[in-house]
């Protein structure tokens, strides 16, 4: 159940958001198995990572409370794999501040990210979920958004002294594989530009 909350704005990531994004991510790195990263990255590293994603044309979004503006979470999509045949598939990440969970922030971020990926002409969104299992909060979250489990890599990660399974989940968007790609889509434009 969602708690009472101030209105949330979903917008593109800006440079001034990087310190808050880094803080959110580093809390997840240090305290959870939601990411297999083990050393908290610096704001400079996070800026470099997200700048590369944005430069490649992929969406990078934040959820912010209105007054005063506080970054509550962020989400982005990036290339699923570098081979050209994968160009219509994106892998996404979504992270929400610990004090903003169970307020619909992740849902709003993901709904906006799906819509933007669809607008850009992508056809499949892939979630790669660390420490996944059928009752994992991230798996349940993605299932509510229509994602289906498409595979499990057993014992593929090791963090906090234990082996972790990785779950792959998939959501068809923009008609999925049911129709030919749009020649004006971002994936096709990028392929032609080489």
N, C-alpha and C positions, 0 to 999 in steps of 0.2 A: 504494500500500500504506500502511495506517495505521500510524503509529508507536505504541510503547507510550505509554500516557497514563493520567493520573489520571481517575477518573470525571467525567463532564460532566453538569451539571444544566441543564435548559432551564426557564426560569421567566419570568414577566412582568418587564418593565423596571421598575426603581425609580428614584426621583430620584437616589439615590447612584451609580447606574450611568452617569450622563450624562458625567462627565469621561472615563471609560474608553471609552465609545462615541464620544465626540468625538475622542479620540486615534486610535482605529481608523479612523474615517471620514476624518480629516484626512490620515493617511498615504496612504490610497487617493486622495484628492483631489490631493495633491501629487505622487505617484509613479506613478499609473496612469491609464488611460483608461476604467476601469470606471464612473466617473461623469463627467458632462460639467461638473460644477461645477469652477471653476478657483481660487476663493479659499476657503481653509479657514474654515468657520464657527466661531463661538465656542461654548463650552458653553451659553451662554444661548440662542443661536439654535437649537442642537440640541434643547435642552429645550423650547423653544416649538414646534418642529416635531413632536416626538414626543408632546408633551402634546396637541396638536390631533388627532393620529391616535388616541390613546387616548380622548380625549373623544368622538370620533365613534363609538366602539365597536369600532374595529378592533384586532386583536391586535398587540402589540409584545413581542418576546421577546428574551432574552439567553441565551447559552450561557456557563456559568461552570464553571471547575474547582472541585473541592470544597475542598481544604485546601492552602494558603489560597485563599480565593475570588478568582479572577482572571477578569475578563470576557474571553472568547475571541472573541466575535462577537455579532452581533445581527441580527434580521430583523423586518420588519413588513409589514403589508398596509395598503393605503389605497384610496380610491376610484379606479377606473381612469379615469373621466371623470365630470364633474358632472351630466350629463343623467340624468333618472330611469330611462330605459330601460336604462342601463348598470348599474343598481344591483346586479345579481347578479355583476358582474365586479370583481375587485380586481387592482390592480397591486402587486407585492411587491418588496422589496429585501432583500438578504442580504449582509452584510459580515463578513469574518473577519480577525482580526489576522494580520499577516504571519507571526508566529512560531507560529501555530496552524493553518496551512493543512496539508492532506494528513493530517489526523488525524480526519476524519469530523465536524468541528464544523459545517460548512455543511450537510452531509446531515442531521444531527440537527436543526438549526434548521429546515430546510425541511420535514422530515417533520412536526415539531410544528406549524409554521405552516399547512401544508396541512390537517392534522387539525382545527385550530382554525377555519380558514376554512370548512371543510366543516360543522363543528358549528354555525356561525353562519348557515348557509344560503346561502352564496355558491356559484356554479356554475362560474365560470371564474376561473382565476388567470393573470395576464398578466405575463411577464417582459419588461422593456424593457432590452435589453443593449447598452451602449455599446461601441464598437470591436468589434462582433460580426463574426464570420465563421464558416464551418463548422468551423474548428479552434480557435476561441476557447475557452479553458478554461471560461468561464462558459456558453457554448453547450453544450459537452460535459457539463458538470455538470448542467445542466437536462435534457438529453436522458436522462441516466441516471435522472432522477427521473420520466420519462415525458412531459416537455414536448415539443411539436412546434413547429418553426419555422412561423410563420404570416405572416411578411412581413419585408422588408428595406427600410429607408430609406437609400439610398445617399448618401454624402457629407453626411449630415445634421448632423454635429458637426465641430468644429474645435478641436483641443487639441494642444499640444506641436508646433505647426507642421505639422500634417497633417490631412487630411480623414478623417473616421471614419464608418463605416456603423453603423446602429442595427438590431439584430435584434429582432423581436417573436416571443416564444414563448408558447404557450398550453397550459394543462392543464385539462381538464374535471374537475370534482369534484362530489360530491353528486348524481350522475346527469346532470350537464351539462344539455344542452337536451332530454334525453329524457323529462322529466316536468314537470308544472306546479310552480311554486314553492310552498313551504310558507308559508301565511299567517302563521305564527308566527316566520318567519325574521327576522333582523336587517334585511335589506334591505326587507322588506315592512313591518315595524314602523316603520322610519325614514320610509318613504314616507307611511304613514298619519299619522304625527306631524307631517309637513310640515316 
